[in-house]
Amino acid sequence: MRRPKNTSGYAVIELNHGGIPDDELKPEEFDELQSAVLNALPAERQEPIRRGCPVIVINMETGERIATFNAKNVKPDKYQMESFARGILDMMMKDMAEKRD
C-alpha cells in the first residue's frame, strides 16, 4: 500500500501583478508578523517581496495562510481581464439561450 505524501514546510506563491509594471510596484509597510516571516525566508524569496510583488506564504501541512504581502498590488493585465470578460459573456449567452428554450 502506498503511503500518503508528507507535505510539510511552506510555499511562497507570487500573485499576478501583470497590470502594474515592475518599476511602478510599491511595497506596503510590513507589520511585526510579516517582518518575522519575511526575515525567515531565503534572500532570493525576500527580494521580490521587498520590491512590492504580491505574495502569499502558505503552511503546506495545514493549508493555512501564514502571511500575505503587498496584496494591493494584485492586478491582472489587459489581456487577462479581456479573457475573463469573454468567458463570462459566453456563459451568460449560453444561460440566456437555455432559458429561452
Buried (B, 14 or more C-beta within 10 A) or exposed (E): EEEEEEEEEBEBEBBBBEBBEEEEBEBBEBEEEBEEBBEEBEEEBBEBBEBBBBBBBBBEEEEEEBBBBBEEBBBBBEEEEEEEEEEEEEEEEEEEEEEEE
